[in-house]
Amino acid sequence: RGLRGDVIDGQHYSQDVSDDGKTVVGQVTLFLLGEQSAWIWTQGRGNELLQDYVRRNGTAQTRAQVCAGSRGPLQPCNGWKFWNVAAISNDGSVIVGTGANPDGIFEAFMIKAPK
């Protein structure tokens, strides 16, 4: 089963790993959908879309600003869409990358991950 449910095509790339090896970040390109998404792997939960991770772990205000990664294929997104991850801090507490902000404009992001 793929990151977007039954859609399993595409390529996954690891971009960075925390020093303790408990968190890995990267991106996936889904060719059939023409989408690229950031993902995170944690020792406790395995692989998931970064959007779903942030929605599960963030504050109510943060969750409201992030598009649900578990939405159906090709459904519109009215929140942040994380496309690429550039790096994760050594202690795994900060993730940076690029995506589309709620206005659909390409922009850098920084996420403070829960410990």
N, C-alpha and C positions, 0 to 999 in steps of 0.2 A: 504494500500500500504506500502510495506516495505522499508527499507533504500536502498536496491539495486533494486528498481523498483518492479516488480511482484514477486520477490523472498521474501516470507514472513515467511519462517520457521526460527526456531532458538530461541535463548534465549538472552535477553538483560539484562545486569547488570549495575546498576549505581555504580560508584566507588567513586565519590567525588562531592561536591557541594560548590560553592563560598559562602562566608559569607552572601551576600545579597540575595541568592537564585535565582539569575537570570541566572546562568550558571551551568549545570550539565554535567559531563563527565562519560563515561563508555565504555563498549565493547559489541559487539554482536557476537555470534557464529551462523553461517549459516550452518546447518548440511548438507543440500543437496549439497552445493557447497564446503564443507570442508574448509570454510574460517572463519577467525576471524578478526574483524575490530573494530577500535576505533570510537566512536561517541561523538557528543556534542549536548546538548540541550540548546538553548538560548531563553530567553523570547520573543525576537523579531521574531525569525525564526523557532522555534520548533526544532525537531530532524533532524540531518543530519550527514553523515559520516564526521569525523574529516578531512579527506583529502579534501573533497569538501569545508569545511569551510575555510581551509588554502588556497586553490586555489582561493576562492572568495575574501578573505581578505588580502592575502599576496602581496608582491612586485612581479614584473615580474620574478625576479631571483628566489624567493621562489616558485612561481607557477611552474616554469620549473623543479624544483627538486622533486615535489610531484606528485605521481601517481593519475590520475583522479579516484575518487571513483565511479563516475557515469558511468564508462565503463561497457560494457556488462559482464555477468557472465563468469568466467574462461578466460577472456582476459588477456594477459600478461601485467605486470606492469614494466616500466623501470625507475621508480622514487621511492621515499620514500613510503612505505606502513605502515600505523600506525595500529598496532595490539591491543595493550593494553594501557590504560591510568592508571597511578598510582595515580595521584593527580592533583588538580588545586589549585593555590594559593588563599589565603583568598580573595583578591580583584579581582580574576578571570583573572589576566593578564598573568599568566604563566601556561602552561600545560606540564606535563612530563609523559613519558611512554616508551614503547618499540615497536620496529617494525623492518622492514627490510630496510636498506639503499639502494641507487640506485644500489649497487653491489650485493644486495641480502643477505647481512650479517646482522645478528641479532645485534641490537644496541639500546642504549637508545637515546631518543630525548627530546628536550626542545623547546617549542613553545612559543613565546611572542605574546599573543593574542591582537588584536586591542581593544581599549577601546571604 
